[in-house]
């Protein structure tokens, strides 16, 4: 179980604890690669963000966060619950058929940092940074030690949009560039 959190910031200069939106992923939070050659968070979020930046930009971090959460949950639903569902009642019926496992989505909205995350993704206009967080576990309530968070990787969203990532990956599981791409 590899937990992570995703912070969305309206500016690169904001400190870690000045997030506009904070999301969590309870497992499968490893970075992977942005081109999808290795599955993981970057393979999930970078293609989405590349398209989002092209259409809307990340200046409205709340809207970006809401749609990113919606996108990630939809991908999870397709994987765990099987084929796409119709209206919301179909979705609830599918959850009832699958039992309690289906009720445990891998994503959530956070108010503060979780002390047991393995990765933190800082999203701001034009980039995603992957950090290895550190926490002071000697306290009654563990606290982040931001000065010791290690930057592991930085991915330019603009470069990803211009690279070989297939925009159709947003709606399906095409490879990095499918035969149907015209861009």
C-alpha positions as CSV (number, residue, x, y, z in Angstrom):
1,X,0.0,0.0,0.0
2,X,1.7,3.2,-1.2
3,X,-0.2,6.2,0.0
4,X,0.3,9.7,-1.4
5,X,-1.3,13.1,-1.4
6,X,-1.7,15.6,-4.2
7,X,-1.5,19.3,-3.4
8,X,-2.8,21.8,-6.0
9,X,-1.4,25.3,-5.8
10,X,-2.4,28.4,-7.8
11,X,1.3,29.5,-7.7
12,X,4.7,27.7,-7.7
13,X,5.9,30.0,-4.9
14,X,3.3,28.7,-2.4
15,X,4.7,26.7,0.5
16,X,3.7,23.0,1.0
17,X,1.1,23.9,3.7
18,X,-0.4,26.7,1.6
19,X,-2.2,24.3,-0.8
20,X,-5.5,25.4,-2.4
21,X,-6.7,21.8,-2.7
22,X,-5.3,18.7,-1.0
23,X,-6.3,15.2,-2.2
24,X,-5.2,11.8,-1.1
25,X,-4.8,8.4,-2.8
26,X,-4.9,5.5,-0.3
27,X,-2.8,3.1,-2.4
28,X,-1.1,2.9,-5.8
29,X,0.5,6.2,-5.2
30,X,3.9,5.4,-6.8
31,X,5.1,8.0,-9.4
32,X,5.4,5.8,-12.5
33,X,6.2,7.7,-15.7
34,X,4.3,10.5,-17.4
35,X,4.3,8.7,-20.7
36,X,2.5,5.7,-19.2
37,X,5.4,3.2,-19.9
38,X,5.3,2.6,-16.1
39,X,1.9,2.9,-14.5
40,X,1.6,5.2,-11.5
41,X,0.4,8.7,-10.5
42,X,2.3,10.6,-13.1
43,X,0.8,8.3,-15.8
44,X,-2.6,9.2,-14.4
45,X,-2.4,12.9,-13.7
46,X,0.1,14.3,-16.2
47,X,-2.1,13.5,-19.3
48,X,-5.1,14.9,-17.5
49,X,-3.3,18.1,-16.5
50,X,-1.8,18.6,-19.9
51,X,-5.3,18.6,-21.4
52,X,-6.7,20.7,-18.5
53,X,-3.9,23.3,-18.9
54,X,-4.7,23.5,-22.6
55,X,-8.4,24.0,-22.0
56,X,-8.7,25.8,-18.7
57,X,-5.3,26.4,-17.0
58,X,-4.5,25.7,-13.3
59,X,-5.0,29.2,-12.0
60,X,-8.4,28.1,-10.7
61,X,-6.9,25.4,-8.4
62,X,-10.3,24.5,-6.8
63,X,-11.9,23.6,-10.2
64,X,-8.8,21.8,-11.3
65,X,-8.7,19.8,-8.1
66,X,-12.4,18.9,-8.3
67,X,-12.0,17.7,-11.9
68,X,-8.8,15.8,-11.2
69,X,-10.5,14.0,-8.3
70,X,-13.5,13.2,-10.6
71,X,-11.1,11.9,-13.3
72,X,-9.1,9.7,-10.9
73,X,-12.3,8.3,-9.3
74,X,-13.7,7.6,-12.7
75,X,-10.5,5.7,-13.7
76,X,-10.7,3.7,-10.4
77,X,-14.4,2.9,-11.0
78,X,-13.6,1.6,-14.4
79,X,-10.9,-0.7,-13.1
80,X,-12.6,-1.9,-9.9
81,X,-16.3,-1.9,-10.9
82,X,-15.8,-3.0,-14.5
83,X,-17.6,-1.6,-17.4
84,X,-18.8,2.0,-17.4
85,X,-22.1,2.6,-15.6
86,X,-25.1,4.6,-16.8
87,X,-26.8,7.0,-14.4
88,X,-26.1,7.4,-10.7
89,X,-28.6,4.8,-9.7
90,X,-26.8,2.2,-11.9
91,X,-23.6,3.2,-10.1
92,X,-25.2,2.7,-6.6
93,X,-26.6,-0.7,-7.8
94,X,-23.2,-1.8,-8.9
95,X,-21.7,-0.8,-5.6
96,X,-24.4,-2.8,-3.8
97,X,-23.6,-5.8,-5.9
98,X,-19.9,-5.6,-5.3
99,X,-20.2,-5.2,-1.6
100,X,-18.2,-3.0,0.8
101,X,-14.9,-3.2,-1.2
102,X,-16.4,-1.0,-3.9
103,X,-17.4,1.6,-1.3
104,X,-13.8,2.2,-0.4
105,X,-12.6,4.5,-3.2
106,X,-8.9,5.0,-3.3
107,X,-9.2,8.8,-3.3
108,X,-10.3,11.5,-0.9
109,X,-10.2,15.1,0.1
110,X,-7.8,16.0,2.9
111,X,-7.7,18.9,5.4
112,X,-4.1,18.2,6.5
113,X,-1.1,16.1,5.6
114,X,-1.2,12.4,6.4
115,X,1.9,11.3,8.3
116,X,2.0,7.9,6.5
117,X,2.3,9.0,2.9
118,X,5.1,7.8,0.7
119,X,4.9,10.5,-2.0
120,X,3.6,14.0,-2.3
121,X,2.7,15.5,-5.7
122,X,2.8,19.3,-5.8
123,X,0.8,20.6,-8.8
124,X,1.1,24.2,-9.8
125,X,0.7,26.0,-13.2
126,X,2.9,24.3,-15.7
127,X,4.5,21.6,-13.5
128,X,4.1,18.6,-11.2
129,X,6.8,17.9,-8.6
130,X,7.2,14.6,-6.8
131,X,8.5,14.8,-3.3
132,X,9.5,12.2,-0.6
133,X,8.0,13.6,2.6
134,X,9.4,13.4,6.1
135,X,7.4,13.7,9.4
136,X,8.4,14.1,13.0
137,X,6.8,10.9,14.5
138,X,8.0,11.6,18.0
139,X,5.0,14.0,18.6
140,X,1.5,12.9,19.8
141,X,0.3,14.1,16.4
142,X,3.1,13.6,13.7
143,X,4.0,16.9,12.0
144,X,5.6,17.4,8.5
145,X,9.2,18.5,8.4
146,X,9.0,20.4,5.2
147,X,12.7,21.4,5.1
148,X,13.5,17.7,4.7
149,X,11.1,16.9,1.9
150,X,13.2,15.6,-1.0
151,X,12.4,16.6,-4.5
152,X,12.5,13.4,-6.6
153,X,11.3,14.7,-10.0
154,X,9.8,17.7,-11.7
155,X,7.6,17.2,-14.8
156,X,6.7,20.1,-17.1
157,X,3.0,20.0,-18.0
158,X,3.6,22.0,-21.1
159,X,6.3,19.7,-22.3
160,X,4.1,16.7,-21.6
161,X,1.3,18.2,-23.7
162,X,3.7,18.6,-26.6
163,X,5.3,15.1,-26.1
164,X,4.2,11.7,-27.3
165,X,1.4,11.4,-24.7
166,X,-1.8,10.6,-26.5
167,X,-4.6,12.9,-25.5
168,X,-7.0,10.0,-25.9
169,X,-5.5,8.3,-22.8
170,X,-7.8,10.6,-20.9
171,X,-10.8,8.5,-22.0
172,X,-9.2,5.1,-22.5
173,X,-6.1,3.0,-22.0
174,X,-4.4,3.8,-25.3
175,X,-0.6,3.7,-25.2
176,X,1.6,6.7,-25.2
177,X,0.5,7.5,-28.8
178,X,-2.2,5.5,-30.5
179,X,-2.8,4.9,-34.2
180,X,-5.9,7.1,-34.1
181,X,-4.1,10.2,-32.9
182,X,-4.1,13.2,-35.2
183,X,-2.2,15.5,-32.9
